[in-house]
Amino acid sequence: MIPLSFGQLGLWFIHQMNPGNSIYTMQLASRLTGQLDRKALEEALRDVVQRHESLRTVIRDGKGGPHQIVLDLSEYAVRLEYEELAEEEVYEAMHEASEHPFDLRHDLPFRAWLFAVGPQEHVLLISMHHIVSDGWSLGPLTRDLARAYAARRRGAEPDMPPLPVQYADYALWQRRLLGREEDPDSLASRQLAYWRSALDGIPQELRLPVDHPRPPMSDFAGGTIEFTLDAELHTALAEIARTENATMFMVLQAGFAALLSKFGAGADIPIGSPVAGRMDDALTDLVGYFVNMLVFRVDVSGDPSLRDLIKRVQAVALDAYDNQDIPFDRLVRELNPARARTRHPLFQVMLTLEDNTDAGLEFDGLTDVPLDIDAGSSMLDLALSLRENFGPDKEPAGMAAFLEYQLDLFERETAQNVAEGYRRMLAALAADPDAPISAVDVPRVSG
């Protein structure tokens, strides 16, 4: 039997607790303009599912625990659901489709819809369960789909180099890599020791400027605030990162921690963030769930300057990256923090940074515009995602930002003030990195 990866085990447990919830699905949506060959697209989707075993895997329970079963596509259909709609109906249709839950025991964890809004205007929506895919997976998925579509459009089978490994190989390899926790020399034992020390005494719950008390039960309904950071600010932040020998993520994390502290969260700020988890080149082109969550514990005590805070963030981040192999769910079990059904363990805020290099499809004969879908849910109290855009010469061209917030906790106006406060904090950092946090003016929030 093929075991689940450690990351999959955590998602499988959540799925069993609430199998009808669609919160752990992910979507890719694109508007396609031009003469689309629907038959070629459906064949190409089948080619991609055939190529990536994760997309045709179901999960079953057995005596040895849950395990993966890779399906033979000769017994399962990969369908492209087709519907003709008016332009104003598209987003509602996408939202409705994205809310369909997956039966991970019996169904393919992959679905696709094509909405026709005109003879040469279509919207393609692909939905996958997170247990078989992550954000990185969208890159290889879109590249392979584009290659397969180009071939099928010509009446040929796609000619793509074979993948060196499949996701099942990774699930087995991960166990060998970590070793037994009882062995003091194993990677698992050493990294758990680091995290026990790094997260000792971590706040059980971050004090955030909420408008409503945390409820005992929640459907995790969420809203999203979209905002932008212009090219001038993006360029200034990139220069600060270069000067401080830091990454853009570290600069953005310092700004986020400073803002949360200004809003009353205190001086001990745990921020969660995903890492790709693809430590071997053989995993680069696979569709699968490799991502792991790290906890970055930022010390904001003593009213540091923003420049000093970047140095603190950098030190924490480098140590965390050196110990990133322990699955987050294993870490939670080890540290055993006080739990609440509506509170994420170890951290309640998240920061994610993406670039825009693999954002869309490049279909033969079609132009593509990626579409963002508001999932209408949020597992975190606040989740801030930023996407870097670059010009033709790789120069900074601004960032798109999305702040997700839980409707049980925040009014939209408060979330808007958080987003505006973040923009102001980064602008202050760009203008004077040596200014103390206390000198930065941010909007007032209820708290």
C-alpha positions in Angstrom: 0.0 0.0 0.0 1.1 3.6 -0.7 0.9 5.7 2.4 -0.3 9.3 2.4 2.4 12.0 2.7 2.4 13.6 6.2 0.8 16.8 4.7 -1.9 14.7 3.2 -2.7 13.0 6.5 -3.6 16.3 8.0 -5.9 17.2 5.2 -7.4 13.7 5.2 -8.3 14.1 8.9 -10.0 17.5 8.3 -11.9 16.0 5.3 -13.2 13.2 7.5 -14.4 15.6 10.1 -16.3 17.6 7.5 -16.5 15.8 4.1 -19.0 18.3 2.7 -16.8 21.3 3.1 -15.1 22.8 0.0 -12.7 25.1 2.0 -9.7 22.9 1.0 -10.3 23.1 -2.8 -8.3 25.3 -5.1 -9.2 26.8 -8.4 -7.6 28.0 -11.6 -9.7 30.2 -13.8 -8.9 31.8 -17.1 -10.8 33.8 -19.8 -9.9 32.4 -23.2 -10.4 34.5 -26.3 -10.2 33.0 -29.8 -11.4 29.9 -31.7 -11.3 27.3 -29.0 -11.3 23.6 -29.9 -13.5 22.0 -27.2 -12.7 18.4 -28.1 -9.0 19.1 -28.1 -9.3 20.8 -24.7 -11.1 17.8 -23.2 -8.6 15.4 -24.6 -5.8 17.6 -23.2 -7.3 17.6 -19.7 -7.4 13.8 -19.9 -3.7 13.8 -21.0 -2.7 15.9 -17.9 -4.7 13.7 -15.5 -3.0 10.6 -17.1 0.4 12.2 -16.7 0.1 13.2 -13.1 -0.9 10.3 -10.9 -1.9 12.6 -8.1 -4.9 13.8 -10.2 -6.3 10.3 -10.5 -5.7 9.2 -6.9 -8.4 8.2 -4.4 -7.9 7.6 -0.7 -9.1 4.6 1.2 -8.8 3.4 4.9 -7.2 0.1 5.6 -5.6 -1.8 8.5 -2.4 0.1 8.1 -4.2 3.5 8.0 -5.3 5.6 5.0 -3.5 4.9 1.7 -3.5 6.1 -1.9 -4.9 4.2 -4.8 -4.0 5.4 -8.3 -6.9 4.9 -10.7 -6.8 3.5 -14.2 -8.4 6.2 -16.4 -9.9 3.5 -18.6 -12.5 3.1 -15.9 -13.0 6.8 -15.2 -14.0 9.7 -17.4 -12.3 13.1 -17.3 -15.2 15.3 -18.3 -15.2 19.0 -19.3 -18.5 20.3 -18.2 -19.8 22.7 -20.7 -22.4 25.5 -20.2 -23.5 28.5 -22.3 -24.0 31.6 -20.1 -24.6 35.3 -20.3 -21.6 37.4 -19.3 -23.1 38.6 -16.0 -23.7 34.9 -15.0 -20.2 33.7 -15.2 -18.8 34.7 -11.8 -21.8 33.2 -10.0 -21.5 30.0 -12.0 -17.7 29.8 -11.2 -18.4 30.4 -7.5 -21.1 27.7 -7.4 -18.9 25.2 -9.2 -16.0 25.9 -6.9 -18.1 25.0 -3.9 -18.8 21.5 -5.0 -17.1 19.2 -2.5 -15.0 16.2 -3.5 -15.6 12.6 -2.4 -11.9 11.7 -1.9 -12.7 8.0 -1.5 -14.4 7.5 -4.9 -14.1 10.5 -7.2 -11.2 12.0 -9.2 -9.9 15.0 -7.2 -10.0 17.0 -10.4 -12.8 18.7 -12.2 -13.1 21.2 -15.1 -15.8 23.5 -16.5 -16.0 25.5 -19.7 -18.4 28.4 -19.7 -19.1 29.9 -23.1 -20.1 33.5 -23.1 -19.7 34.1 -26.9 -18.5 32.3 -30.0 -14.9 33.2 -29.2 -15.2 34.0 -25.5 -14.9 31.2 -22.9 -14.0 30.9 -19.3 -12.1 27.7 -18.2 -12.4 26.7 -14.5 -10.4 23.9 -13.0 -11.0 22.8 -9.5 -8.8 20.4 -7.5 -8.7 19.3 -3.9 -5.6 20.6 -2.0 -4.8 17.0 -0.9 -3.4 16.5 -4.5 -2.2 20.0 -5.4 -0.7 23.2 -4.1 0.0 26.7 -5.5 3.2 25.6 -7.1 1.4 22.8 -8.9 -0.4 25.4 -11.1 2.8 26.0 -13.0 3.4 22.4 -14.3 -0.4 21.9 -14.7 -0.8 24.9 -17.0 2.4 24.1 -19.0 1.4 20.5 -19.6 -2.2 21.4 -20.4 -1.0 24.0 -23.0 1.4 21.5 -24.6 -1.3 18.8 -24.7 -3.9 21.1 -26.2 -1.5 22.2 -28.9 -0.8 18.6 -29.9 -4.5 17.5 -29.7 -5.5 20.6 -31.8 -3.2 19.2 -34.5 -4.7 15.7 -34.2 -1.6 14.3 -32.5 -0.8 12.9 -29.1 1.3 15.1 -26.8 5.0 14.3 -26.8 6.2 15.2 -23.3 9.3 13.8 -21.5 8.3 11.3 -18.9 8.2 12.6 -15.3 11.2 11.2 -13.3 9.0 10.4 -10.2 5.3 10.5 -9.2 3.7 11.8 -6.0 3.5 8.3 -4.5 7.4 8.1 -4.7 7.6 11.3 -2.7 5.3 10.0 0.0 7.6 7.0 0.5 10.7 9.1 0.3 9.5 11.6 2.9 9.3 8.9 5.5 12.8 7.7 4.7 14.1 11.2 4.8 12.7 12.1 8.3 13.5 8.8 9.9 12.1 7.7 13.3 11.5 10.3 15.9 12.8 7.9 18.6 16.3 8.1 16.9 18.0 11.1 18.4 20.2 11.4 15.2 17.2 11.4 12.8 16.2 14.5 10.9 12.8 14.4 12.5 14.2 14.3 16.0 16.7 17.2 15.4 14.1 19.4 13.7 11.5 18.8 16.4 14.0 19.8 19.0 14.5 23.1 17.2 10.8 23.9 16.9 10.2 23.0 20.6 12.7 25.6 21.6 11.8 28.2 19.0 8.1 28.1 19.8 8.3 27.6 23.5 5.8 30.0 25.2 4.2 31.1 21.9 1.0 33.0 22.3 -2.1 30.7 22.2 -4.0 33.4 20.4 -2.8 36.6 18.7 -4.6 39.7 19.9 -6.1 41.2 16.7 -8.4 44.2 16.2 -11.6 42.1 15.9 -15.1 43.5 15.9 -16.7 40.4 17.3 -15.7 37.7 19.8 -14.6 34.4 18.5 -17.6 32.1 18.2 -17.6 28.5 19.5 -18.5 27.2 16.0 -17.9 28.6 12.5 -18.4 27.9 8.8 -15.2 29.9 8.2 -17.0 32.3 5.8 -14.6 35.0 4.6 -14.3 38.2 2.7 -11.4 39.6 0.6 -10.0 43.1 0.3 -8.1 43.7 -2.9 -5.5 46.4 -3.0 -2.2 47.2 -4.9 1.3 48.4 -4.2 2.5 50.6 -7.0 5.7 50.1 -9.0 7.5 52.9 -7.2 6.9 51.4 -3.8 7.7 47.9 -5.2 11.0 49.2 -6.5 11.9 50.9 -3.2 11.2 47.7 -1.2 13.3 45.7 -3.6 16.2 48.1 -3.1 15.9 47.8 0.7 15.9 44.0 0.4 19.0 44.2 -1.7 20.7 46.6 0.7 19.9 44.4 3.7 20.8 41.2 1.9 17.3 40.0 2.6 14.5 38.6 0.5 11.4 40.5 -0.5 9.4 38.1 1.7 11.5 39.1 4.7 10.8 42.8 4.1 7.1 42.2 3.7 7.0 40.1 6.8 8.7 42.8 8.8 6.1 45.3 7.7 3.2 42.9 8.6 4.6 42.1 12.0 5.1 45.8 12.7 1.5 46.6 11.6 0.0 43.9 13.8 2.0 45.1 16.8 0.8 48.7 16.1 -2.8 47.3 16.1 -2.3 45.8 19.6 -1.1 42.3 19.0 1.8 42.7 21.3 5.5 42.1 20.8 5.5 38.4 20.1 4.0 37.9 16.7 3.7 34.4 15.2 3.1 34.5 11.4 2.4 31.4 9.3 3.7 31.1 5.8 3.8 28.3 3.3 7.1 26.9 1.8 7.2 25.0 -1.5 8.6 21.8 0.1 10.1 20.7 -3.2 13.7 20.1 -1.9 14.7 17.9 -4.9 14.7 19.0 -8.6 12.8 15.8 -9.5 9.7 17.3 -7.8 9.8 20.6 -9.7 7.4 19.6 -12.5 5.0 17.4 -10.4 1.4 18.2 -9.5 1.0 17.3 -5.8 0.6 18.5 -2.3 4.2 19.4 -1.2 3.6 22.6 0.6 4.4 22.9 4.3 3.5 25.6 6.8 6.3 27.3 8.8 5.8 29.5 11.9 7.9 32.7 11.9 7.9 34.1 15.4 8.8 37.8 15.1 10.1 39.7 18.1 8.8 43.3 17.9 9.8 44.4 21.4 11.7 47.6 22.2 10.2 49.7 19.4 12.8 48.7 16.8 13.4 50.6 13.6 12.0 48.9 10.5 15.5 48.2 9.4 16.3 46.4 12.7 13.1 44.5 12.4 14.1 43.2 9.0 17.3 41.8 10.6 15.3 40.1 13.3 13.0 38.6 10.7 15.9 37.4 8.6 17.5 35.5 11.5 14.3 33.8 12.4 13.5 32.9 8.8 16.9 31.4 8.0 16.7 29.1 11.1 13.1 28.2 10.1 14.1 27.3 6.6 16.9 25.0 7.9 14.2 23.1 9.8 11.4 23.1 7.3 11.0 19.3 6.7 8.9 18.6 9.8 5.2 18.5 8.6 3.1 21.2 10.3 0.5 18.8 11.6 3.3 16.7 13.2 4.5 19.9 14.9 1.1 20.7 16.2 0.8 17.2 17.7 4.2 17.5 19.3 3.6 21.0 20.9 0.0 20.2 21.7 -1.2 23.8 22.0 -4.6 24.6 23.6 -7.1 23.9 20.9 -10.3 25.6 19.8 -12.5 24.6 16.9 -12.5 28.1 15.4 -8.9 29.0 16.1 -6.0 27.9 14.0 -3.2 26.3 16.1 0.2 28.1 16.6 -0.7 31.0 14.3 -3.9 32.9 13.3 -2.4 35.1 10.6 -0.6 34.1 7.4 1.6 35.9 4.8 2.2 34.5 1.3 4.3 36.0 -1.5 4.0 34.8 -5.1 5.6 36.0 -8.3 3.6 36.2 -11.5 5.9 34.2 -13.8 3.6 31.2 -14.1 0.2 32.9 -13.7 -1.6 31.9 -16.8 -2.2 29.5 -19.7 -0.6 29.9 -23.1 -3.0 28.0 -25.3 -2.2 27.7 -29.0 -4.3 30.2 -30.9 -5.9 31.7 -27.8 -5.2 34.7 -25.6 -5.6 34.2 -21.9 -6.5 36.5 -19.0 -6.2 34.8 -15.5 -9.2 35.4 -13.3 -9.1 35.6 -9.5 -11.9 33.8 -7.6 -13.1 34.9 -4.2 -13.5 31.6 -2.4 -15.8 33.2 0.2 -13.9 31.4 3.0 -10.9 31.9 5.3 -9.4 29.3 7.6 -7.2 32.0 9.2 -8.3 35.1 11.1 -6.3 37.2 8.6 -4.4 35.9 5.5 -2.4 38.3 3.4 -1.3 37.3 0.0 0.9 39.4 -2.3 1.8 38.7 -5.9 4.8 40.4 -7.5 4.5 41.7 -11.1 7.5 42.5 -13.3 8.1 44.4 -16.5 9.7 43.1 -19.7 13.2 43.7 -18.3 12.3 42.1 -14.9 11.9 45.5 -13.3 9.4 45.7 -10.4 6.0 46.6 -11.7 3.9 46.7 -8.6 2.2 44.1 -6.4 -1.4 42.8 -6.3 -2.5 42.2 -2.7 -5.4 40.2 -1.2 -6.4 40.3 2.5 -8.7 37.5 3.5 -10.6 37.9 6.8 -13.1 35.9 8.7 -16.6 37.3 8.7 -17.2 36.0 12.2 -14.5 38.3 13.5 -14.2 41.4 11.3 -16.4 44.0 9.7 -15.3 44.9 6.2 -14.4 48.4 7.2 -11.9 47.1 9.8 -10.3 44.8 7.2 -10.0 47.7 4.8 -8.2 49.7 7.5 -5.8 46.7 8.0 -5.0 46.7 4.3 -4.5 50.5 4.2 -2.4 50.3 7.4 -0.2 47.7 5.7 0.3 49.9 2.6 1.2 52.8 4.9 3.7 50.7 6.9 5.5 49.6 3.8 5.5 53.2 2.5 7.1 54.4 5.7 9.6 51.6 5.5 10.5 52.7 2.0 10.7 56.4 3.0 12.8 55.9 6.2 13.9 52.4 7.1 15.5 53.8 10.3 12.3 55.2 11.7 10.9 53.4 14.8 7.6 51.6 14.5 6.0 54.0 16.9 6.5 56.8 14.4 4.4 55.2 11.7 0.9 56.5 11.4 -1.7 53.8 10.6 -5.6 54.0 10.5 -7.4 53.4 13.8 -9.2 50.1 14.3 -11.7 49.0 16.9 -9.8 46.3 18.6 
